Amino acid sequence: DYILEKYTEAKIPEQTLDVIFKNEEQFLGNENGQTKCEDLMFPFSRSPLKNVAIKNSKNLLESKINSMHTKDISEITLDIKDLKDIEWQPGDTIAILPTNDKDSVDELLLLFNLESKADTICSVQISKLCTKKSAKVPVYIPKLTTPREIIRDCLNIKSILKKTFIRSLAEHCTDTEEKTFLKCLSSKEGSAFYNELIMEKGFTLTDILKHCHSCKPPFGLIVEHLTRLLPRPYSIANSPLKSTDEITLIFSTLNTKPGVTTNMLKEKITEESASILMYFREPNYFRYTEDNYEQNQVLIAIGTGLAPFLGFLQHKQHMMTTEENGKPGTTWLFVGTTSEQAVIHRDLLLQWQSKNVLNNFVESYSRVPNARYHYVQESLECNAQQLVQLLMKPETTIYLCADGGEISKSIEKTLHNIMVKELAITDEESVEMMKDFKAKRKYREDIWL
């Protein structure tokens, strides 16, 4: 089904890396392979990579087959008492360095016929036949390592496969039909196939090798073409005013295709004395500090995008206990989830609403037929008049925490339409107003993928 009658073969990329085995096994320790790489940079870091203990954890929502909930939601608390020199605020993020799960690692080792050499010392070197002057060994691969360590700690084995990699894989198929399939997939004319299998269905290297049984590429090829396994950012969901010794993270796990980091965290929950590698990321303007206390906030959250706002509200609550902090600003919260059960810490939100920490709390449930609102966009439109009155006050800031795909764009479009209608302005004027909001940091986004 995925073979074209006519197509233009892409040029065969030159292989630049070889894996050289030392023919000896040696225990390299349990530390993450990336920590052994000298001068390796971690994106947006403002603190060293640190091993911290998971103090406690809990499941907030469990998904079930044929239910409206397709994701588990979990909460973990990290012990950061040894990081007291780092100041942080609600809305700040940390990054967690993940590892690929054991089953996926073992499967790839099997597909590469490396089970017997999984723990054999090796090094990655520039191929002797390489003519590329720009060729270099990735900085995130240790000088002395093992195939297991490389796959487990260093490579994103779920990364999107580029056409150049697929074309390279074709050269290592002995079956003519499998070779033709990969050549078609990597050709210009095969873009529709590529978009369907790789971009939409998410075919990974493992899927390709399982489908093309005769494909036996050298191990150096995957080191060359797979991307680095990067740290994953998570929003802090609590306030330092409650405790500077711990931070809380909330994450969801798809029950069909879990992410690498969330899957690792989910497994850590069941372990005794579990710990993770993390660092604090450079802060941006998506945060709530003492300076925001007397200002107004409109918080818009989708799913676990509620996490940083729990920290905002906890911070505000603690500040309200001291009169010298002045009069608190107004805080509105719009939340969109599948159901009432999927609203993280809903009991706490209702408690904050009863104490005027939260002044307006509007919920939308996408999978509840008789819900008042089904989507956040709908709830914003139905509260448009009062919302715009609040938004137009100079001391009001909008915070949006949502998916980086269509949802965040749709919410921004809804706010644009609301302002056109309520302020009786043109589309062009509303576009300029939104641009101005962003430039002046009146509109702040925390977009995740």
Order of alpha helices (4+ residues) and beta strands (2+ residues): beta-beta-beta-beta-alpha-beta-alpha-alpha-alpha-alpha-alpha-beta-beta-alpha-beta-beta-alpha-beta-alpha-beta-alpha-alpha-beta-alpha-alpha-beta
